Amino acid sequence: MTKSFADQVRETEARHVLQTYKRAPIVLVRGQGARVWDTEGKDYLDFTSGVGVASLGHANPGLARVIAEQASTLIHTSNLFFHPYQAELAEKLARLSGLDRAFFCNSGTEAMEACLKFARRYWYTKGDRQRTAFVALTGAFHGRTFGSLSVTADPHYREPFGPLVPGVTFVDPADPSALDAAVTGHTAAIVVEPIQGEGGVRPLSPAFVAAIRAAADRTGTLVIADEVQSGLGRTGHAFYSTVLGLKPDLMSIGKALGGGIPIGAALLRESISQAVAPGDHGSTYGGNLLACRAGLYFVDQLLEGGLLAHVTEVGAHFQRRLQAIATSHPMVSEVRGAGVIRGLEIDRPASAIVDAARPLGLLVNATASTVVRLLPPLTITAAEIDEAMDRLDQAFGVVERGVQ
């Protein structure tokens, strides 16, 4: 029997691609807005959006036009030369964040790596060579490079690669007093996600944010906010740090910024940037013309395109529909999140819901084992949310019937 194209793809990957991901069995070939299609022509509502990357939806016409225009003009020059777009994008990100400068890289993980380095460089420049430690949170996920992995708590990610960067203390975000005890005069920075994404869509509590600010004020310790998943409009706000009253000195961003083109950035206060010297850090591809044009197009949608107001409006509708699902299905114990980053805590492995939703034409993913995470494009409509929630409700029913 002749093998299908999808079978050929899966078999070739099995032979030649390093198996670091457990992929769903479908092979996706096309997208439009909040929908994607597989090789068999089946369409799916995509409530993963590439783990928060396809912020403007798939095949966004405006973004596609900008990318095509830039690709046919000049893609990359390296950072040995000026080009028109890094400064423009940095200026707009400063307007959004209140942080003065940007270092451009290719991903959120790289942005976190830069933040950690810049925090240490700050204290080194000030002459405090002992101030090298970090305080991070249990449930945190900041990436898989050595620095970002070192401030990621889950042993599943950490243990095969030890020893990691020393001097990291983890505290429970449910215990503000533990943070106060952990932050000392040797702490370079406190590293937090305003909403823990991989940790189960868990916003920091007001009490814990107050403890962060008090510890930072008491010791002068810097605060690094990882807004890779929660930032850039996903909650209906430019950054969720602002909602919490967190005042970061450095911030890592990525995912949504390029709408699918790889780009990340470390944002930092002027006082910290003054401690960084030429040659301290770099990125061959970081801030290239193609990525910056994509970033500019996305940020313009936030600043002038009404995207933040749209996310706020559909986010409220999203919450209502999810709460109705929670009411109808006892396996759901909690609905968390804001805007269009949402998580459903359930009483069993969330992979069961993920697998049941896929044949129904809905893509969601599982995180923190028992959380169904939903990250649709920021451009998602209320009608698409309704359609997706109907399918999610059916998926819960399938799982419930399967265990009865």
Secondary structure, DSSP 8 states (H G I E B T S, - for coil): ----HHHHHHHHHHHHS-------S--EEEEEBTEEEETTS-EEEESSHHHHT-TT-BT-HHHHHHHHHHHTT-----TTS--HHHHHHHHHHHHHHS--EEEEESSHHHHHHHHHHHHHHHHHHTT-TT--EEEEETT----SSHHHHHT---HHHHGGG-S--S-EEEE-TT-HHHHHHH--TTEEEEEE-SEETTTTSEE--HHHHHHHHHHHHHH--EEEEE-TTTTTTTTSSS-HHHHHT---SEEEE-GGGGTTS--EEEEE-HHHHTT--TTSS--SSTT-HHHHHHHHHHHHHHHTSSHHHHHHHHHHHHHHHHHHHHHH-TTEEEEEEETTEEEEEESS-THHHHHHHGGGTEE-EEETTTEEEE---TT--HHHHHHHHHHHHHHHHHHHHHH-
